[in-house]
């Protein structure tokens, strides 16, 4: 199994012009598929994600997710756009090649259609091939029409070799090489492969983490699924008005929070960037937090890879209960700064309200930053969002459900749409419910 | 009229039909030669070239659009005729035969005309608003002023528009870049060294976009373990982000500028090697991050300006700027500043780099 940095190889037979092929590897950081199998037998729901065909590890595989044998299911690998190429080569590890036993139990593609796509996802060329039922790699070479390039390749299953036990059709690995004179950028290809390996390592670590969950972990489930609807705007605004009163109870003294039990991994479904759940994941329970008084405005700084992003967290201010000891409210700010040619920030103000048992009950969060859409008329579109998060706990005191209501206001700094703020007409209501798993 | 008709036939019908009042295509009717030259210029590709497109994909800011398109023209035309030739205010009546008032010729010949787009500050976006910082994002005009203060000759127009040549050849003309860089190889007791100097350049090299840089790279021709190119020196600007703890205001800072300065050669020691070494000098149009992202093809991101080989050199103490590029880039900036201060008639240059390093 090849591994490490991309290397160029020369292969026979000769190409159409009688010259030897010079194959240069094209990597992908992520693959997509029409479906993939989801189960939770080991507390990890993406065991058969299509990106596993890219990790150069035959012990992992893409497994299609239909109820039948997976005919007409397709996997697509986005590649660096190559302006002109003579041919591509796929090296396919057909079936689930984790072991001979697993390989024979599962199905694998037999007839396949290889479709080369351009930057606009238009078909450049398509060819049907028959794969063999053999372990190890097998090659498929597809010539491109003259002066045509590629930006992705899609493999569609037309027929299958059935498995002895399961109907699931699997592919362990697909490596793509291109024969082209276009200058090759090994740094970009390496970066994509490293990103893929980082993702795979993260998946593995996350599965292991939740499989050995300590009792202190505040979440009841390893995965949360969301359901979206809308909510009443006036009711939201009345609830939001409470935030102002709560803020007034917060004292001026500043503290550095020290966490007794760190949450290193968030559950699937909560661990995405727009939720920013890791901003407060350490603070679910007052029992987890010790406060050290400080005069510092900023108490934490995280520098992400290559200084592209930096996150500064302010010290916290608090409100105590009537006993002057119990922690009722905790407030702090974050500035998440990205530096490219310019610098821009996603600013977040957080107000955490704790219940009688010291559990986080309500979170008020205000966000301000550029809208996530890119280009077109949306440039310089700023979005300010007020959110109210409500947490529900199970009998063991772990988070069972999270309800988030949010209302956004938008304004454009420049251009035709510049002008006064526009408030969303509806409150977005999202419920995150834990998905029961075997140990849940 | 025949020129316009043939031009329209050449261009896609939809493009011609969609011509806006400020479009360069309308000027081409009477100024065919200048128009044809301009069509091959980097100005014409300002909004459509892949490096700008990739940058805009990461940072879709109106701020960028202002200098990469012409007001009143289709965006895909880039910087068209009107950007430079139209008078900035409409108080002057249109010139004879022209739809708009034109700038006087004297203004067109003034380097200050180029300053608006080739010298500007870095913006920062926070709290839903844009603020301008003290850090120049591009400063080619200041570099040119320093060059002139040091006795340099020529203007933006005399070098980039010689005889009214609207191709405006610059950093995207690789042959021009190659002619603008002199590289000499020499050996002394400490080993092989390259000396790099810009030739006939009235500003930094590289200049313009803040991420452009040069690298000096080597690879072994004999040792199978050292086949990959490795960077031994980097010439360009480096940045970081800092935070004011009291206000939580973030600001970008320049930590080094090691671009070649006119008249100041740079010596790069090659690493000691038991075998022969290949070396090359590459011009990078984007940042290292751009290269890793892969949004832009390699052929648009790099250009090799010079290359060669050197025979095996005796082991020597490692010195120069190849061991830790970031740290050494800064130390090289300091040494270059010392050199600039020491050379007669270069007070302006020294002031420029003092300002940079103090940020």
Interface residues (C-beta under 8 A of the other chain):
Chain A: X5 X80 X81 X82 X83 X182 X183 X184 X185 X187 X188 X189 X190 X191 X192 X296 X297 X298 X301 X306 X307 X308 X310 X312 X314 X333 X335 X337 X339 X340 X341 X342 X343 X344 X345 X347 X368 X370 X374 X375 X376 X378 X379 X380 X382 X384 X411 X413 X414 X415
Chain B: X55 X56 X57 X58 X59 X60 X61 X62 X63 X64 X65 X122 X123 X124 X125 X126 X127 X128 X129 X130 X137 X209 X210 X211 X228 X239 X240 X241 X243 X245 X246 X248 X250 X251 X252 X288 X289 X291 X292 X293 X294 X297 X298 X299 X301 X302
